[in-house]
Amino acid sequence: MVRKNPVAEEYARTAPYYESRWSFYVDATTRNTIERINIKSTDKILDVGCGTGSLLYRLASSCPDAKLSGIDLVPEMLKVARRRLPDNIMLCTGLAEDIPFENNHFDIVISCNMFHYIRHPSLALKEMYRVLSPGGQLVLTDWCHDYITCQVCELYLKLSNRAHFRIYRTGECKGLLEQAGYTDVQIEKFKINWLWGLMTAKGKK
């Protein structure tokens, strides 16, 4: 029997109530991510792992002229996103390791709350690099293993959740971006409450 992707299984099941269950976390992470991006009105932006479209919704509200696209592994999450987002935002099913867009297409590629699920992080970062235009920027927000609460969370998730893969330290994340070809890599870590310690990594093509 073919084993299904554990991330797809989990989020197909939780898509209908994902936003209500994780509203504080989603709001805090998307808001903090956007605060760390300089966006021009003409930018083409891709959200990798867009889920139910929370980040794209914020971007559409604050940058209505930007050209927005999103990909996600889980069709059920994209159905929720489609209901809330303007029709001019392109949504499609896709993997971070195999992004369905041509080379040099986007000015900004964003990944928020999903990097700890990626089984092949180097390949995913290279794919994001491929679709960025020269001078474009990657912005990646995810959990940060520098925080003791995230270390404890990781031990629990490795035992209880097949979808989870790995949380990275700031130094490890910086090394992955540099190995994938990004320059001017900067990482800022921060907490949104007592539990969730996050980091936002930025790098240029």
C-alpha positions as CSV (number, residue, x, y, z in Angstrom):
1,M,0.0,0.0,0.0
2,V,1.3,3.5,-0.9
3,R,1.8,5.6,2.2
4,K,0.3,9.0,2.0
5,N,2.2,12.2,2.7
6,P,1.7,12.8,6.5
7,V,1.5,16.6,6.0
8,A,-1.2,16.2,3.4
9,E,-3.1,13.8,5.6
10,E,-3.0,16.1,8.7
11,Y,-4.0,19.3,6.9
12,A,-6.7,17.7,4.7
13,R,-8.3,16.7,8.0
14,T,-7.9,20.0,9.8
15,A,-8.5,22.5,7.0
16,P,-12.1,23.3,7.9
17,Y,-11.2,24.5,11.4
18,Y,-7.5,25.4,11.1
19,E,-8.1,29.2,11.2
20,S,-10.3,29.1,14.3
21,R,-8.2,26.7,16.2
22,W,-4.9,28.5,15.6
23,S,-6.1,32.1,15.2
24,F,-3.6,33.7,17.6
25,Y,-0.6,31.8,16.1
26,V,-1.6,32.5,12.5
27,D,-2.3,36.2,13.2
28,A,0.9,36.8,15.1
29,T,3.2,34.9,12.6
30,T,1.7,36.5,9.5
31,R,1.8,40.0,11.0
32,N,5.3,39.7,12.2
33,T,6.4,38.3,8.8
34,I,4.9,41.2,6.8
35,E,6.4,43.7,9.2
36,R,9.8,42.5,8.1
37,I,9.3,42.8,4.4
38,N,9.7,45.9,2.2
39,I,7.2,45.6,-0.6
40,K,6.8,47.7,-3.7
41,S,3.5,48.1,-5.5
42,T,4.8,46.3,-8.6
43,D,6.3,43.3,-6.8
44,K,5.4,39.7,-7.8
45,I,5.1,37.7,-4.6
46,L,4.9,33.9,-4.0
47,D,3.7,32.4,-0.8
48,V,5.1,28.9,-0.5
49,G,2.9,26.8,1.8
50,C,0.1,29.4,1.7
51,G,-2.4,27.1,3.6
52,T,-5.7,28.8,4.1
53,G,-4.4,32.1,2.7
54,S,-4.0,34.2,5.8
55,L,-0.7,35.8,4.7
56,L,-2.0,36.4,1.2
57,Y,-5.1,38.0,2.7
58,R,-2.9,40.4,4.7
59,L,-0.8,41.2,1.7
60,A,-3.8,41.8,-0.5
61,S,-5.1,44.3,2.0
62,S,-1.9,46.2,2.6
63,C,-0.5,45.9,-1.0
64,P,-3.5,45.8,-3.3
65,D,-1.4,46.4,-6.5
66,A,1.2,43.6,-5.8
67,K,0.8,40.5,-8.0
68,L,0.2,37.6,-5.5
69,S,0.4,33.9,-5.9
70,G,0.3,30.9,-3.5
71,I,1.1,27.3,-3.6
72,D,0.3,24.5,-1.1
73,L,0.5,20.8,-0.9
74,V,-3.0,20.3,0.4
75,P,-6.0,21.0,-1.9
76,E,-8.4,21.2,1.1
77,M,-6.4,24.1,2.5
78,L,-6.5,25.9,-0.9
79,K,-10.3,25.5,-1.1
80,V,-10.5,27.5,2.1
81,A,-8.1,30.1,0.8
82,R,-10.0,30.5,-2.5
83,R,-13.2,31.4,-0.7
84,R,-11.5,34.3,1.2
85,L,-9.1,35.7,-1.4
86,P,-9.7,37.9,-4.4
87,D,-9.9,36.1,-7.7
88,N,-6.8,37.8,-9.1
89,I,-4.6,35.9,-6.6
90,M,-3.3,32.7,-8.3
91,L,-3.5,29.6,-6.2
92,C,-2.2,26.2,-7.2
93,T,-1.2,22.8,-5.7
94,G,2.5,22.4,-5.4
95,L,5.5,21.3,-3.3
96,A,8.2,23.6,-2.0
97,E,10.7,21.1,-3.5
98,D,9.0,21.4,-7.0
99,I,7.6,24.9,-7.5
100,P,5.3,25.1,-10.6
101,F,6.6,28.4,-11.9
102,E,9.3,29.4,-14.3
103,N,12.8,30.7,-13.4
104,N,13.3,34.3,-12.3
105,H,9.6,35.0,-11.9
106,F,9.1,36.5,-8.5
107,D,10.5,39.6,-6.7
108,I,9.7,38.1,-3.2
109,V,9.2,34.5,-2.1
110,I,7.8,34.0,1.4
111,S,7.5,30.9,3.5
112,C,5.6,31.2,6.8
113,N,5.0,28.4,9.4
114,M,5.9,25.5,7.2
115,F,9.6,25.0,6.9
116,H,9.7,22.5,9.8
117,Y,7.6,20.1,7.6
118,I,10.0,20.1,4.7
119,R,11.8,16.7,4.2
120,H,14.3,18.1,1.8
121,P,15.1,21.7,3.0
122,S,18.1,22.2,0.7
123,L,16.1,21.3,-2.4
124,A,13.2,23.5,-1.3
125,L,15.5,26.5,-0.8
126,K,17.1,26.0,-4.2
127,E,13.6,25.9,-5.8
128,M,12.7,29.2,-4.1
129,Y,16.0,30.6,-5.3
130,R,15.3,29.4,-8.9
131,V,11.9,31.2,-9.1
132,L,13.3,34.5,-7.6
133,S,14.3,37.2,-10.1
134,P,17.9,38.5,-9.8
135,G,18.1,40.7,-6.7
136,G,14.9,39.2,-5.4
137,Q,14.4,38.2,-1.7
138,L,13.5,35.1,0.2
139,V,11.6,35.7,3.5
140,L,11.2,32.6,5.7
141,T,9.5,32.6,9.1
142,D,9.4,29.4,11.2
143,W,10.0,28.0,14.7
144,C,13.4,28.6,16.2
145,H,15.3,25.8,18.0
146,D,17.3,28.3,19.9
147,Y,14.4,28.6,22.4
148,I,14.0,25.9,25.1
149,T,10.3,25.8,24.6
150,C,10.7,24.9,20.9
151,Q,13.2,22.2,21.9
152,V,10.7,20.6,24.2
153,C,8.0,21.0,21.5
154,E,10.2,19.2,19.0
155,L,10.8,16.2,21.3
156,Y,7.0,15.9,21.8
157,L,6.2,16.3,18.1
158,K,8.8,13.7,17.0
159,L,7.0,11.2,19.1
160,S,3.5,12.2,18.4
161,N,3.2,13.8,15.0
162,R,4.2,12.1,11.7
163,A,3.9,15.4,9.8
164,H,6.6,17.2,11.8
165,F,10.2,16.9,10.5
166,R,12.7,19.3,12.1
167,I,13.1,22.7,13.8
168,Y,16.4,24.6,13.1
169,R,18.6,26.8,15.1
170,T,19.4,30.3,13.7
171,G,22.9,29.2,12.7
172,E,21.7,26.1,11.0
173,C,19.1,28.1,9.0
174,K,21.7,30.7,8.0
175,G,24.0,27.9,6.8
176,L,21.2,26.3,4.7
177,L,20.4,29.6,3.0
178,E,24.0,30.3,2.2
179,Q,24.6,26.8,0.8
180,A,21.5,27.3,-1.5
181,G,23.1,30.4,-2.9
182,Y,21.5,33.3,-1.0
183,T,23.6,36.3,-0.1
184,D,23.2,39.0,2.6
185,V,21.5,36.4,4.9
186,Q,20.0,38.0,8.0
187,I,18.1,36.2,10.7
188,E,16.0,37.8,13.5
189,K,14.6,35.7,16.3
190,F,11.6,36.7,18.5
191,K,8.8,35.3,20.6
192,I,5.1,35.8,20.1
193,N,4.2,34.3,23.6
194,W,5.8,32.1,26.2
195,L,5.7,29.0,23.9
196,W,6.4,30.0,20.4
197,G,9.9,31.2,19.6
198,L,10.2,32.2,16.0
199,M,12.8,33.4,13.5
200,T,12.6,35.3,10.3
201,A,15.4,34.6,7.8
202,K,16.0,36.8,4.8
203,G,18.3,36.3,1.9
204,K,18.9,37.7,-1.6
205,K,19.4,36.1,-5.0
